[in-house]
């Protein structure tokens, strides 16, 4: 009976560790960086104490050990409500294989004290064992996608940048679809295998233009897309201090984003955001054009939306699209989910910009709501993945919110640097653990409210 309970406990633990491994994009380095913090969280400290009790009882009376294990499994089950994750093929295979390897080690109840540590290290070992098989599977799907693109032969547009990729993709698709049979990568599929899956499963033979969003979070990351396709048009939406934990410095970010130039065909063309001097100074190999904030656009758009529209206009001119199509696009801009999505309510407005967060975008959003009349409220988890600049960037962000009446900081960090910056000129700061608690407090605030929901942030890969 004890062995059965130990196996159930192992299932729960494997689920937790595989979840962390998947969130780190199957990177062993990220897994160890984020996962080690798990061992010092209250949830796991309680768990260790329980294991110690079981270990002691196992020398005394069997029934006490049994009861303690039942309690422990119930505790782990309820703690998993905070550890939900959607599995896919690779995740399932990793989970089941690691579970099998771990279960081989726990045939004796006296080993239960080491179950956490051993299971924690078995996940990356299992991934290493499965890697050759995974590479073969990936190669098969990549070849299928390449063959499909070769047969269809569409004009392929690749979009990269530190931010604004999805918005640019949605805006460009909204314009081009009126004149061409256009396909775009689904949702936020912006990884090599994500795009491969989309091409294999959803791209039809009638495609004339294919728009692909290409995300990267490490040096030279864009070059892996050469395994899939070359580009007719490349777009760089902007550069900023994002993913500094993996890029290490801003120069690496600039160079890595600009390497999309290497994916272009010989006759390919590159478009980039001319508001960034770093991009203007870069020496591209192919013909290139900069787009700027030239058009006189509605004040309901933030600066990044305006820049995106200007970029789309430049590409519309490149394709010789008539003015009537562009005017129709401009009057029917598609809402992009969780990207500066504005909703009106009787007692105020909510701006949902919660998909992602970067320093420039956040400051522009603050600037925008500061220009509106009403009680200004910001909900955020702060900036993340900034490496050594994490503390200073968040502190300066707090300083920039002098016109914000209420700040709701979703964090468990009692000394979060953003709160230190904000408290230098305000005292209406609430540190909460969930959006639900934010809304309860906000509902008690009387008056016309302007609420900005920025990215929640998370506890993974913060530094």
C-alpha positions as CSV (number, residue, x, y, z in Angstrom):
1,X,0.0,0.0,0.0
2,X,2.8,2.4,0.9
3,X,4.5,1.8,-2.5
4,X,1.2,2.7,-4.3
5,X,1.0,5.9,-2.3
6,X,4.6,6.7,-3.1
7,X,3.9,6.2,-6.8
8,X,0.9,8.6,-6.6
9,X,3.1,11.1,-4.9
10,X,5.7,10.6,-7.7
11,X,3.1,11.4,-10.3
12,X,2.3,14.7,-8.7
13,X,6.0,15.6,-8.3
14,X,6.8,14.7,-11.9
15,X,3.9,16.8,-13.1
16,X,5.3,19.8,-11.2
17,X,8.9,19.4,-12.5
18,X,7.9,18.7,-16.1
19,X,5.7,21.8,-16.0
20,X,8.8,23.9,-15.0
21,X,10.9,22.2,-17.7
22,X,8.2,22.9,-20.4
23,X,7.9,26.6,-19.3
24,X,11.7,26.9,-19.8
25,X,11.2,25.7,-23.4
26,X,13.0,22.4,-22.6
27,X,16.2,24.2,-21.6
28,X,18.1,22.5,-18.9
29,X,19.9,25.7,-18.0
30,X,16.6,27.6,-17.4
31,X,15.1,24.6,-15.6
32,X,17.9,24.6,-13.0
33,X,17.8,28.4,-12.7
34,X,14.1,28.6,-12.0
35,X,13.4,25.2,-10.5
36,X,15.9,25.4,-7.7
37,X,13.8,28.3,-6.2
38,X,11.0,25.7,-5.8
39,X,12.8,24.0,-2.9
40,X,12.6,27.1,-0.8
41,X,8.9,27.9,-1.3
42,X,6.6,27.4,1.7
43,X,4.7,24.7,-0.2
44,X,7.8,22.5,-0.5
45,X,9.1,23.3,3.0
46,X,5.8,21.8,4.4
47,X,6.3,18.9,2.0
48,X,9.9,18.2,3.3
49,X,8.7,18.3,6.9
50,X,5.9,15.8,6.1
51,X,8.4,13.5,4.4
52,X,10.6,13.7,7.5
53,X,7.7,12.7,9.7
54,X,6.9,9.7,7.4
55,X,10.5,8.7,7.4
56,X,10.5,8.7,11.3
57,X,7.2,6.9,11.5
58,X,8.3,4.2,9.1
59,X,10.6,2.9,11.9
60,X,7.9,3.0,14.4
61,X,4.4,2.0,13.2
62,X,3.2,1.1,9.7
63,X,-0.2,2.6,10.1
64,X,1.2,6.0,11.1
65,X,3.4,6.0,8.0
66,X,0.4,5.1,5.9
67,X,-1.8,7.9,7.3
68,X,1.0,10.4,6.8
69,X,1.4,9.4,3.1
70,X,-2.3,9.7,2.5
71,X,-2.2,13.2,4.0
72,X,0.8,14.1,1.9
73,X,-0.9,13.0,-1.4
74,X,-4.0,15.0,-0.6
75,X,-1.8,18.0,0.2
76,X,0.1,17.6,-3.1
77,X,-3.2,17.2,-5.1
78,X,-4.6,20.5,-3.8
79,X,-1.3,22.3,-4.3
80,X,-1.4,21.3,-7.9
81,X,-4.2,23.7,-8.6
82,X,-1.5,26.3,-9.1
83,X,0.5,24.0,-11.4
84,X,-1.9,23.5,-14.3
85,X,-0.3,23.1,-17.7
86,X,-1.4,22.0,-21.2
87,X,0.6,19.0,-22.3
88,X,1.4,18.1,-25.9
89,X,3.2,15.2,-27.5
90,X,6.7,16.0,-26.3
91,X,5.5,16.9,-22.8
92,X,3.5,13.7,-22.4
93,X,6.5,11.6,-23.5
94,X,8.8,13.4,-21.1
95,X,6.3,13.0,-18.2
96,X,5.7,9.3,-18.8
97,X,9.3,8.4,-19.4
98,X,10.6,10.3,-16.3
99,X,7.8,8.8,-14.3
100,X,8.9,5.3,-15.3
101,X,12.6,5.9,-14.6
102,X,11.7,7.5,-11.2
103,X,9.4,4.6,-10.2
104,X,12.3,2.1,-10.6
105,X,14.1,3.8,-7.8
106,X,11.3,3.9,-5.3
107,X,10.7,0.3,-4.4
108,X,11.6,0.9,-0.8
109,X,9.7,3.1,1.6
110,X,12.9,4.3,3.2
111,X,13.9,6.0,0.0
112,X,10.9,8.4,0.1
113,X,13.0,11.1,1.8
114,X,15.0,11.5,-1.4
115,X,12.0,11.4,-3.8
116,X,12.0,15.1,-4.5
117,X,15.7,15.5,-5.2
118,X,16.0,12.4,-7.4
119,X,12.8,13.2,-9.3
120,X,14.0,16.8,-9.9
121,X,17.3,15.6,-11.6
122,X,15.6,12.8,-13.5
123,X,13.6,15.2,-15.7
124,X,16.6,16.8,-17.5
125,X,18.3,13.3,-17.7
126,X,15.1,11.9,-19.3
127,X,15.1,14.8,-21.7
128,X,18.7,14.1,-22.7
129,X,17.8,10.4,-23.3
130,X,14.8,11.4,-25.5
131,X,16.6,14.2,-27.4
132,X,17.9,12.0,-30.3
133,X,14.4,10.7,-30.9
134,X,12.9,14.2,-30.7
135,X,15.5,15.5,-33.2
136,X,14.5,12.8,-35.7
137,X,10.8,13.6,-35.3
138,X,11.4,17.4,-35.7
139,X,13.5,16.8,-38.8
140,X,10.7,14.7,-40.3
141,X,8.1,17.5,-39.7
142,X,10.5,20.2,-40.9
143,X,11.1,18.4,-44.2
144,X,7.4,18.0,-44.7
145,X,6.8,21.7,-44.1
146,X,9.7,22.7,-46.5
147,X,8.4,20.4,-49.2
148,X,4.9,21.9,-48.8
149,X,6.2,25.5,-49.1
150,X,8.3,24.5,-52.2
151,X,5.2,23.3,-53.9
152,X,2.9,26.2,-53.0
153,X,5.7,28.8,-53.5
154,X,4.0,31.7,-51.7
155,X,5.5,35.1,-51.0
156,X,6.8,34.6,-47.4
157,X,6.9,37.5,-45.0
158,X,8.9,37.0,-41.7
159,X,8.3,39.4,-38.7
160,X,10.6,39.7,-35.7
161,X,11.3,42.2,-33.0
162,X,11.5,42.7,-29.3
163,X,7.8,43.5,-29.2
164,X,4.9,44.3,-31.5
165,X,5.3,41.2,-33.7
166,X,1.7,39.9,-33.3
167,X,0.1,43.3,-33.7
168,X,2.1,43.9,-36.9
169,X,1.1,40.4,-38.2
170,X,-2.6,41.0,-37.5
171,X,-2.6,44.5,-39.0
172,X,-0.7,43.4,-42.1
173,X,-3.0,40.3,-42.6
174,X,-6.0,42.5,-42.2
175,X,-4.8,44.7,-45.2
176,X,-3.4,42.0,-47.5
177,X,-6.3,39.6,-47.2
178,X,-8.5,42.1,-49.1
179,X,-6.4,41.7,-52.3
180,X,-4.5,38.4,-51.9
181,X,-5.2,34.9,-50.6
182,X,-3.2,35.4,-47.4
183,X,-2.4,33.1,-44.4
184,X,-0.8,34.0,-41.1
185,X,0.7,31.9,-38.4
186,X,-1.8,31.0,-35.8
187,X,-2.1,32.9,-32.5
188,X,1.3,33.4,-31.0
189,X,2.9,30.4,-32.8
190,X,6.3,32.0,-33.2
191,X,8.8,29.2,-32.6
192,X,10.4,27.0,-35.3
193,X,8.3,23.9,-34.5
194,X,5.2,26.0,-33.9
195,X,5.4,27.4,-37.4
196,X,6.3,24.0,-38.8
197,X,3.1,22.6,-37.2
198,X,1.0,25.4,-38.6
199,X,2.4,25.0,-42.1
200,X,1.8,21.2,-42.1
201,X,-1.7,21.3,-40.6
202,X,-3.3,24.6,-41.7
203,X,-1.7,26.0,-44.8
204,X,-3.7,25.4,-48.0
205,X,-2.4,25.1,-51.6
206,X,-4.2,28.3,-52.7
207,X,-1.9,30.5,-50.5
208,X,-0.4,33.6,-52.2
209,X,1.1,35.3,-49.2
210,X,2.3,33.7,-46.0
211,X,3.0,35.9,-42.9
212,X,5.1,34.2,-40.2
213,X,5.9,35.6,-36.7
214,X,9.4,34.7,-35.7
215,X,10.3,34.9,-32.0
216,X,13.7,34.5,-30.5
217,X,15.1,34.7,-27.0
218,X,18.8,33.9,-27.4
219,X,21.8,35.0,-29.5
220,X,21.6,34.0,-33.2
221,X,18.2,32.5,-32.5
222,X,16.7,33.7,-35.8
223,X,19.1,31.6,-37.8
224,X,17.4,28.4,-36.8
225,X,14.5,29.4,-39.1
226,X,16.8,28.7,-42.0
227,X,16.0,25.1,-41.5
228,X,12.4,25.9,-42.5
229,X,12.4,28.6,-45.1
230,X,13.9,31.7,-46.7
231,X,12.0,35.0,-46.8
232,X,10.9,37.4,-49.6
233,X,10.2,40.2,-47.1
234,X,11.6,40.6,-43.5
235,X,10.2,43.1,-40.9
236,X,11.9,44.3,-37.7
237,X,9.2,45.9,-35.5
238,X,11.7,47.3,-32.9
239,X,14.4,46.5,-30.4
240,X,14.3,46.8,-26.6
241,X,15.7,45.4,-23.4
242,X,13.7,42.1,-23.4
243,X,15.0,38.6,-22.5
244,X,18.3,40.1,-21.2
245,X,18.6,37.1,-19.0
246,X,19.4,35.0,-22.1
247,X,20.7,37.7,-24.5
248,X,23.1,39.1,-21.8
249,X,23.3,42.6,-23.3
250,X,21.4,45.0,-25.6
251,X,24.0,44.8,-28.4
252,X,23.3,41.0,-28.7
253,X,19.6,41.8,-28.9
254,X,20.1,44.3,-31.8
255,X,22.4,42.0,-33.7
256,X,20.2,38.9,-33.2
257,X,17.1,40.7,-34.5
258,X,19.0,42.1,-37.5
259,X,20.1,38.7,-38.5
260,X,16.7,38.1,-40.1
261,X,18.4,39.9,-43.0
262,X,20.3,36.6,-43.5
263,X,17.1,34.7,-44.1
264,X,16.2,36.9,-47.1
265,X,16.4,35.6,-50.6
266,X,18.8,37.3,-53.0
267,X,15.9,39.6,-54.2
268,X,14.4,40.0,-50.7
269,X,13.5,43.3,-49.0
270,X,13.7,44.3,-45.4
271,X,11.5,46.9,-43.6
272,X,12.4,48.2,-40.1
273,X,11.2,50.6,-37.5
274,X,13.1,53.8,-38.3
275,X,12.4,55.3,-34.8
276,X,15.2,53.1,-33.5
277,X,18.6,54.6,-34.2
278,X,20.3,51.2,-33.5
279,X,18.4,49.8,-36.6
280,X,19.3,52.9,-38.7
281,X,23.0,52.4,-37.9
282,X,23.0,48.7,-38.8
283,X,24.5,47.8,-42.1
284,X,22.0,45.4,-43.8
285,X,23.0,43.2,-46.7
286,X,19.7,43.5,-48.6
287,X,17.6,46.4,-49.9
288,X,15.9,48.0,-46.9
289,X,13.4,50.6,-46.0
290,X,12.6,52.4,-42.7
291,X,9.1,53.3,-41.6
292,X,8.5,56.3,-39.3
293,X,5.5,57.9,-37.5
294,X,4.6,60.1,-40.5
295,X,0.8,59.5,-40.9
296,X,-1.7,61.7,-39.0
297,X,-3.6,59.1,-37.1
298,X,-6.3,58.8,-34.4
299,X,-5.4,59.7,-30.8
300,X,-7.1,56.5,-29.7
301,X,-4.0,54.6,-30.9
302,X,-0.8,54.5,-28.8
303,X,2.5,55.3,-30.3
304,X,3.3,51.6,-31.1
305,X,0.0,51.1,-32.9
306,X,0.7,54.2,-34.9
307,X,4.1,53.0,-35.8
308,X,2.7,49.6,-36.9
309,X,0.1,51.3,-39.2
310,X,2.9,53.3,-40.8
311,X,4.9,50.1,-41.4
312,X,1.8,48.5,-42.9
313,X,1.3,51.5,-45.2
314,X,4.9,51.2,-46.5
315,X,4.4,47.5,-47.3
316,X,1.0,48.4,-48.9
317,X,2.9,50.8,-51.2
318,X,5.5,48.1,-52.0
319,X,2.7,45.8,-53.1
320,X,1.0,48.7,-55.0
321,X,-2.2,48.3,-53.1
322,X,-4.8,50.9,-53.9
323,X,-5.6,53.7,-51.4
324,X,-9.2,52.5,-51.0
325,X,-8.0,49.2,-49.5
326,X,-5.7,51.0,-47.0
327,X,-8.5,53.4,-46.0
328,X,-10.8,50.5,-45.4
329,X,-8.1,48.8,-43.3
330,X,-7.5,52.0,-41.3
331,X,-11.2,52.4,-40.5
332,X,-11.5,48.7,-39.4
333,X,-8.3,48.1,-37.4
334,X,-8.6,44.6,-36.0
335,X,-8.5,44.3,-32.2
336,X,-5.5,42.3,-31.1
337,X,-6.3,40.2,-28.0
338,X,-4.5,41.4,-24.9
339,X,-2.5,44.0,-26.8
340,X,-3.7,47.4,-25.8
341,X,-7.3,46.2,-26.1
342,X,-9.7,48.9,-24.9
343,X,-13.1,48.1,-23.4
344,X,-15.6,50.7,-22.2
345,X,-17.7,50.3,-19.1
346,X,-20.3,52.6,-17.4
347,X,-17.9,53.6,-14.7
348,X,-14.6,53.7,-16.7
349,X,-12.4,52.0,-19.3
350,X,-10.2,49.0,-19.1
351,X,-7.0,48.8,-21.3
352,X,-5.9,45.1,-21.5
353,X,-2.2,45.1,-22.4
354,X,-1.5,41.9,-20.5
355,X,0.1,39.7,-23.1
356,X,3.6,40.9,-22.7
357,X,5.5,43.7,-21.0
358,X,8.6,45.7,-22.1
359,X,9.9,49.0,-20.7
360,X,9.2,51.2,-23.7
361,X,5.7,49.9,-24.3
362,X,4.8,50.1,-20.6
363,X,6.0,53.7,-20.3
364,X,4.0,54.6,-23.5
365,X,0.9,53.0,-21.9
366,X,1.4,55.0,-18.7
367,X,1.8,58.2,-20.8
368,X,-1.4,57.4,-22.7
369,X,-3.6,56.9,-19.6
370,X,-2.0,59.9,-17.9
371,X,-3.5,62.1,-20.6
372,X,-7.1,60.8,-19.8
373,X,-9.4,62.2,-17.2
374,X,-10.3,59.8,-14.3
375,X,-8.8,57.8,-11.5
376,X,-5.8,56.1,-13.0
377,X,-5.1,52.5,-11.9
378,X,-2.3,50.2,-13.0
379,X,-2.2,46.4,-12.5
380,X,1.1,44.8,-13.2
381,X,3.7,42.2,-12.2
382,X,6.6,44.4,-13.2
383,X,9.3,43.9,-15.8
384,X,10.9,40.4,-16.1
385,X,13.8,38.7,-17.8
386,X,16.2,41.7,-17.5
387,X,19.2,40.0,-16.0
388,X,21.3,42.4,-14.0
389,X,19.1,45.3,-15.0
390,X,16.0,43.9,-13.4
391,X,16.2,46.0,-10.2
392,X,17.1,49.3,-11.7
393,X,14.6,49.0,-14.6
394,X,11.7,48.2,-12.2
395,X,12.7,50.9,-9.8
396,X,12.8,53.5,-12.6
397,X,9.5,52.2,-13.9
398,X,8.0,52.9,-10.4
399,X,9.4,56.4,-10.5
400,X,7.7,57.1,-13.9
401,X,4.2,56.4,-12.5
402,X,3.9,59.7,-10.6
403,X,0.5,60.4,-12.3
404,X,-0.9,57.0,-11.4
405,X,-3.4,57.1,-8.4
406,X,-3.4,53.4,-7.5
407,X,-0.8,50.7,-8.3
408,X,-1.7,47.0,-7.9
409,X,1.5,44.9,-7.9
410,X,0.9,41.2,-8.4
411,X,3.8,39.6,-6.7
412,X,5.0,37.6,-3.7
413,X,8.2,39.7,-3.5
414,X,7.8,41.9,-0.4
415,X,10.8,44.1,-1.6
416,X,9.9,44.4,-5.3
417,X,11.9,47.2,-6.8
418,X,8.9,48.7,-8.7
419,X,7.1,49.3,-5.4
420,X,10.2,51.1,-4.0
421,X,10.2,53.5,-7.0
422,X,6.4,54.1,-6.9
423,X,6.4,54.7,-3.1
424,X,8.8,57.7,-3.5
425,X,5.8,59.8,-4.6
426,X,2.7,57.7,-3.7
427,X,1.3,55.6,-0.9
428,X,-1.7,53.9,-2.7
429,X,0.1,50.6,-3.4
430,X,-1.5,47.2,-3.0
431,X,0.5,44.0,-3.2
432,X,-1.8,41.2,-4.1
433,X,-1.4,37.6,-5.3
434,X,-4.2,37.4,-7.9
435,X,-6.3,39.6,-10.3
436,X,-9.4,38.5,-8.3
437,X,-8.1,40.3,-5.2
438,X,-7.3,43.4,-7.4
439,X,-10.9,43.6,-8.7
440,X,-12.4,43.3,-5.2
441,X,-10.5,46.4,-4.0
442,X,-11.0,48.3,-7.3
443,X,-14.8,47.8,-7.1
444,X,-14.7,49.7,-3.8
445,X,-13.0,52.8,-5.4
446,X,-15.6,55.4,-6.3
447,X,-15.4,57.5,-9.5
448,X,-14.6,57.1,-13.2
449,X,-11.7,54.7,-13.4
450,X,-9.1,54.2,-16.1
451,X,-7.6,50.7,-15.6
452,X,-4.4,49.5,-17.3
453,X,-3.8,45.8,-17.0
454,X,-0.3,45.1,-17.9
455,X,1.5,41.7,-18.0
456,X,1.1,39.9,-14.7
457,X,4.7,38.8,-14.8
458,X,5.7,35.5,-13.2
459,X,8.2,34.0,-10.8
460,X,10.1,32.1,-13.5
461,X,13.3,33.4,-15.0
462,X,13.0,36.8,-13.3
463,X,16.7,37.6,-13.1
